[in-house]
Amino acid sequence: MSLRTQAEADLSFILEDASAFGWPVTLTDPSGSSVSLTGSAKDVSEQIDPETGHVVSVRVASVTLRRSSITKAGLNQPQAITSRSAKPWTVTFDDINGSSHTFKVIEAKPDRTVGLVVLTLESYKQ
């Protein structure tokens, strides 16, 4: 087994193990097909401006998912939909307190070397 193949297999433990870092997320394509997956979810509300070193008020959300799990669930590679009139890909997950949040995908960054995709998200109201 090559190192790349081993790295992709290791993602099942790194991203999808709910007893470790795995977090339940729902991925929905523009047609409305939804799947429940487990990945790494992030939703933070402040960052440091690298130019000034000051804290700025922003919301940064993303999920990292195993590409093979998306494919096995029957969906294509998620992508940003730039048209405001078209339905976007969405991701829904609960925060640590159990409140559900829905986001639209504004950027998809696949890593085809190890088989994951990072989805950059923006708050979305349906």
Secondary structure, DSSP 4 states (H G I P E B T S, - for coil): --HHHHHHHHHHHHTT-TTTT-EEEEEE-TTS-EEEEEEEEEEEEEEE-TTT--EEEEEEEEEEEEHHHHHHTT---------TTSPPPEEEEE-TTS-EEEEEEEEEEEETTTTEEEEEEEE---
